Amino acid sequence: MSIKYWDVKGMQRALVDKFKESARSVLPIGIIVLLLHVTIAPLPTGTLVLFVPGIVLLILGMSAFTLGADIAVMPMGELIGSKLTESRNLWLMILISFLLGLALTLAEPDLQVLTRQVPAVPDFVLATTVAFGVGIFLVIAMLRILFQVRISYLFILTYTLIFIVAAFTAPEYMGVGFDSGGVTTGPITVPFILALGAGVSAVRAGRSTEEDSFGLCALCSIGPILAVLIMGAFYDPTGTGYAFETPATANSVGELAALYAAGLVGFFKEVCLILLPVIVFFGAFQIVRLRLPRSQLIRIGVGLVYILVGLTIFLTGVYIGFLPAGTYLGHAIASLPYNWILIPLGLLIGFFIVAAEPAVHILNKQIEDITNGAISRRVMMLALSIGVGIALALAMIRVLTSIDIWYFLLPGYAVALLLTFVVPEIFTAVAFDSGGVAAGTMAAAFLLPFALGATDAVGGPLLLDAFGIIGIVAMMPLITVQVIGLVYQIKVRRAQAAERKQAGRETFENENVESIDL
């Protein structure tokens, strides 16, 4: 059975729309890099020729990936979440949630990049530690929905525990721990986990369905932080010497083609590994419980192909094109006599780069759909852009001054947690979700190399001063999105007060008219 003609045409139109949206997201950061190249930080020719094709691949890859997520991953997650809830088997839900969190995290390419930067801990040990943290906290997130625990209480409890544990952990692991919380919410886990929560919430059909649909990504970001900080107690921090690596270049067309060809093949294998556990779980549910018609399975299959192709192209563009450019730019600008310019440049780069995160668009669309437009994609993107811009500016201040990361994370999270007491719960859940999502692929493959290059140039300790940038990027949207929620709440209350005042005035006038008639 083949897909109907109108379905093919519909997908083609959707793909064109996604291409336009992706171009608007990626081109600004590409233009900024090229402007820096022609002004204060000329890129080597070999790095530049890698970067330009990377822009094209990012646009093409994001277009295909976001379309595939819409027609495959989101429906799969919602179906699994709803069927798990309908089964009313608590232990089955706990087991499946843990295994999903474990499998998806182990396959995340962003996590693999981070593990290679921490030589004191074997890659497998660090990746497994992070994956167990995600698995355990995905279970906690699902149980929270079932038992209706207020999510702000969980945030206050878990982040208090995190900072208590951090006080007894070597400072070298502080930044790595918070960075690991950001990279685990990657391009596949975000849409799947969001859809999983939406499916569970839809079956419950309770009063707080909107609020329950969010917060899963946020809780899954907490698990790795806590797990890595605990792990740090068992490893000697003196072995964490990170050696700065010279960024890759291409000195000929042959080298350019070879680098991108190797990247496409390598990331194709990685994306297959990412998708494998999702397909296995979904296949098992299809056989045991779902029994979807062939037409729906074909549509999901086509979506998975879009994801496979799109994510392979996207990751190749990011890691082959953007990573070397980020490393070189950070080093070159920090070497300038006026390297303070890193701070305003960080603000500018952070403002635009968040739009190039594919998972951000998935989250914003989910938020707009579930809230029926009450929280629009435009408002969310503005809040995230401001948050990430401020975060990168703060990270550059830290690189230039070597201020301890405690002075950034502790007050930042204190403000975010205090806001939970005065902001509507849905904005709290959305804010904490958006923090992890904003610190995704582009943060790991462009912002972290940018910080590493800058730290190397100023002679600071790389593991102490550069790492933690992803954690700061994940922190700031918690504040900016909740501030928007606070403004929204104030406006709603003023509107309600005005309506009550108007209603009272009309009642008074009607009573006066009646008394005159009498």
N, C-alpha and C positions, 0 to 999 in steps of 0.2 A: 504494500500500500504506500503510495507516495503522498507527499504534502500537496494540498490543493494549490492551484495557480494563484489564487488571491492571497494565500498565506505567504508565498514566495515574494509577491509584489509588496505585501505589507512589511515583510522583513527588510526588503531592499529600501523602502522609504524610511523605516526605523533606523537602518544602518546609516543612511545619509544624514538623518537628524543627529545621530550619535557622533558622526564625523564632525559636523559643524560645532557641536557642543565641546567635543574634545579639542578641536583647533582653538576655540576661544579660551580653553583652560590652559593649554600647553604653550601657545605662542608667546604670551607675556613673559614667562620666565626665560624662554629662548631668546627673546629680544633683549632682555636685561643682560644675559650672559654675553651676547654679541656686542652690546654697547660697552660693557666693561672691557671686552677684547680690543675695541678700537679706541679706547680712551686710556684707562689707567693700568690695565692688566692684560697686555697682549698674550693670547694663548699661542703656544708653539704650533706650527703648521700641522704636525702630526696629531696633536690633541684636537685642534679645530676641525680637521677633516673627519675625526671620529664623532665630534659633537653634532655637526649639522645633520647627518643621516639619523642620528639619535632622536632629533626633534620629530622627523617624519615618522619614525617607528613608534614613538610615543603616541602620536595622534592616531595612527592606524590601529595600534594595539588597544588603546583605551576604547576606541569606537567599537571594535568587535567584542571586547571583554564585557563592557557594560550592557550591550545588547544580549549577550549570552547569559549574563547574570539575571537579567529581567525575565527571560523566557525559560531558564532551566534551574539555576540555583535557588532563586527565591521560591518558586513553586515546590521544589523538592524539600526545602527546609520546612515550609509551612505544612506540607503533607505529613512529614515525619513527626513534627511537633504535635499536630492535631491527633494523629493516630496513637502516639505515645500517651497522650492525656486521656483519650477515649478508652484505652486499655485498662486504665485505673490500676495498673501494676506498678507500684512505687519502685520496687527493686529493679524492674526492667528499665524504667526511666533513668534511674541512677546509673545503671551499668552502661546503657547506650550513651548517655550524656558524657560520662567519663571517657569512654572509648573514642567518641567523636572528638572531644577536646584534645585528647592525647594524640590521635592520628593526624588531625588537621595541623596541629602545631608543629609536630616533628617534620612535616613536609613543607613548612613555610620557608620560602627562599630568603626572606628578610632575616629570619632567625639564623639561617646558615651563615649569612654575612656577618652577623654579630658574633657568633661563636668563634669565628676565625680571628677575631681581634683580641681574644682573651687567652694568651698562651699559657697562663698559669693553670688553667682548667682544661682537661681534655674536651674536645668538641662534643663528643657523644654525651659526656656527663652533664655539661652545661645545657645542651639541647633537651635531654631527658628531664632534667630538673625543671626547666621552663615548661615543658609539655605536661608534667605532672601537676604543676601549679595551675595551668589552664584547665586541665581535666577536672580537678577537685573544685575549682571555683565555678565551672560551668554547671556542675551538679548543684552547688549552693545557689546559683542563679535560678535554676529550674525549680528548686524547692522553695525559693522565695516567692515565686509566682503562685505555686500551689497553696502555700500556707499564708500568703498575703502578709509578708513581713515588710514593713516600711523600708524602702531602699536606702533612704538617707541614714537610717540607724546602722545599716550594714557598712556604709561608706565610713561613717565616723568610727565605728569599732575597728574595721580592718586597717584604715590608715593610721589610727592611733597605735595599733599593734605593729605596723610596718616601721614607724619611727622609733618605737621602743627597741625593736630588733636591730634597726640600723645603728643605734647608739652603741651596740656591742659588736658591730661588724667592722672589719677593716675598711677605711675610707675608700680604698681602691675599688671596692665592690659596690659602693653606693651608686655611682653613675651607671655602672653596668646593670645593676638591678632595675633601676627605673627605665633604662633604655630597653631592657628585655620586655617590660610591660607594654611598651609602645609597639615594638616590632611584631608582637604576636597577633595583633589585630590586623591581619593582612588582607589582600584582595579576595581570597576565597573564604576565609573564616568569617569576615564581617557580614557578607550577604547571607551566608548559611546560618550563622548564629542569630542574626536579626530575624530571619524568616522562621527559624525554630521557635524563638520567643513569641512571634506573632501567631504561629499555629497553636501553641499552648494557650495563649491568652484568648484566642478566638473560641476555643472549645469551652474554656471557663465561662466566657461571656458575662463576666462580672461587671461590677460598677466601674472598676478601674482598669478596664481593658487597655486603654491608650497608654497609661503609665506602665502597665505590666509588659508591654511590647518592647520597651527599651530598658537599658541597664545591664543586659547580658554581656555585651562587649566590655562595658566598664568593669564589671566584676571579673571577667576573664583576664583583664589587664592587671588586676591586683594580685592574682595568684602567682605569676612569674616573679613579680617584685619581691614578695615575701619568700618565695622558694629560693631565689638566688641569694638574698641576704642571709638566709639560714645556711645555705651551702657555703657561703664565704667564710663561715666560722671554721670550716674544715680544710681550707686551702691556704697555703702560705702566700701572702700578698707580695712578698719580695720577688716572686717569680712572674710578676705581671708586667715585665718590661716590654713595652710595645715598640716595635721598630717601624719608623715611618717608611712607607713604600713609595718609590717614584711612580707617578701615574703613567699608565700605558700610552703609547703613541703609535701612529701608523705613518711610516716614511715612504710608502708607495701604495699604489692601487692594489697590488697583490696582498700586502699586509693588511690593508683596510678590509678587503674581501675576506681574508682568512680569519681575522678577528671576529667579524660579524657572523660569518658562517659557523665558526666554532661556538659563538654565543647562541645562535639559533638552535643548534643541535643540543647543546648542553641544557638550555632552558626548556627545550621541548621535553627532554627526559624528566627534568624537575617538575614541570607542570603535570606531566602524566602521573608522577608520584603523588602530587597534590590531589589530583582528581580521583585517583584510584580508590582511596578509602570512602570518598563520598559516593562513588558509583557502587561500590560493594554494599555499603549500608542501604542505599536506596534500592538496589536490586533485591536485597534480602527482604525489605519491606514490601516491595512490589509482589514478590512471590507469596509472602505470608499473609499480608493484610490489605495492601492497596488495590491490586488487580486493576490498574488503570487501562483504558482502551488503547489500542495500538496507535491511533492518531495522536494521542497525548504523549505517548512514549516517544514517538518520532519527533515531535516538537521539542521535547526535553533533550533528546539526542542531538538535534541540530544546535540547540543552545549550548550544549557541552562542547561541540566542535568549535563554535564561535569562541568559547572561553579558552579552549586549548590553543587555538591559533592566536587569539588576541593577547592572552597573557604571555605567551612565548615571545611575541614581537615586542610587547611593552617592556618586559624585563630585559630583553636584549638591548633595546634602546637606552634603558636606564643605566644598566651596568657597564655596557661597552662605550656609550656616548657621554652620559652625564657624569658618571663617577670620576673619570680622569679629569674632566673639566672642573668639577667641584673641588677636587684636591689641589689642582694647580692654582685656581683662582684664590682659594683661601691662603695658600702659601705666598703667592705674589702680592696680594693686597696687604697682608700682615707684614711684609718686608718693606713696605713703603715708609718713608719718614713720617707721614701723616696717617699711620695705620688706625687711628681713631675712626677713620671713615668706615671701618668694618661695622660700627654700630648702626649708623643710618642705612648702610647697605644691607645689613642683616634685617632691619625693619622692612625694607623694600622687597628683598628676596622672599622673606617669610610671608609677606602679604600675598604674593602672587603664586608661590610654589604650592600652597595647599590645594589650589584648584587643579593641579596636575595629579593629585592622588585619586586613583580610580574608586577606592572604597568610600571616599568622601561623597561622591555623587550617588552611590548606592544608598548611603545613610540618609542623605538629604531628601532623596526621592521617597524613601520609606517614611520619613518623618512627615513630609507633606501629605502623603497618602493617608496615613493613619490618623493624623490630626485634621483631615479634611481641609487642608490649606490654612489652618490657624497659625501654623509655623511654616512659613514658606521657604523654598529652597534658597531664594535670594537673601532672606534674612539670615538663614543659617550660614551661608557662604560668607556673608559679611562678618558675622561673629567669629567664624573660624579664621578668616584672613587676618582680622585685627589681632586675634589671640596668638596666632603663629608668628605674625610680624613682631609683636612685642617679645615673644619667647626667643626668637632668634637674636634680637637686639640684646636681650639679657645674657644669652649664651656668649655673644661676642664680648660683652663687658667682662664676663667670667674668664674668657680666654686671655684677654689683655691684662687682667689684674690678678689672676689666680685666686680669686675669692672662693672660699669653700662652698661647695654645692648646697650645703645645709642652709646657707643664708638665702638661697633662692627657693628651694623646695619647701622648707618648713613654713615660712610665712605664706607662700603661695597656696599650699594645701590648707593652711589654717583659714585663709580667707574663703576658699572654695567650700570648705565644710561649714563655716559660719553662715554662708549664703543659703545652705540647704534648709535652714530654719525659717527663712522668710520668702523663699521662692516656691511656686507651685511644683509639686513632686514630678510632674512630667518634664519640666525644664531641667530639674536636677538629673533625672535619668538620662535625658538627651545630652546634657552637657558632659556628663562623665563618659557616655558612649563616644561623643565626638572627640574627646581628648585622645583616646587610643587610636581612633580612626585617622585623625590628622597626622599622627606620628607613624606613617606607614612606609611604603616603598621609597618614595622620594626622600624622606628623612634619613633612611638608612643608607641610600646610595648616592645622595648629593649633599645633604646638610652635614652628616657625620664626616664624610671626607673633607668637606669645606672646613669644618672645625679642626680636623686633624692637621690639615695643611697649615692653617693659621697658627695653631698651637706650636707646631714644629718650627715655624718661622720665628716666633717670639721666644722660643727656647723653654717653654713650659713643659711640665710632665704630661705626656699625652693621655695616659689612662685617667689621670685626676682632672685635667682641665678640659679635654675634648669630649670624653665620654660623659653622658648625662644630658647632652643636648637634646636627644630624643625624649628624655624624661621631662625636660622643661617645655618642649613643644607639646607634649601630651598634657601638661598641667594648665597652661594658660587658657585653652578653650573652656575649661571647667568654670573659670571666672567670667569670661566674656559672654558665654551663652547664658549663664545664670543671671548676669546683669541684664541681658535682654529680657529674660523671663521676669525679672523684677520690674522693669519698665512696663512690660506688657500687663503685669498684674496691677500696677498703679493706674494705667490707662483704663483697664476694665473697671476698677473700683470707682474711678472718677465718672465713667460713663454710666455706671449703675446709680451712683449718687445723683447725677444729673437727671436720670430717668425718674427716680423717686421724687426728686424736687419738682419736676414737671408734672408728674402724676398728682402730687399734693396740691400744686397750684390749680390744676384743672378741677380737682375735687372741690377746692375752696370756691372757685368761680361758679361751679354748678350749684353749690349750696346757696350762694348769694342770689343766683338767678331764681331758684325755687322760693327763697324767702320773699323776693320782690313780687313774684307772681301771686304769692299768698296775700 
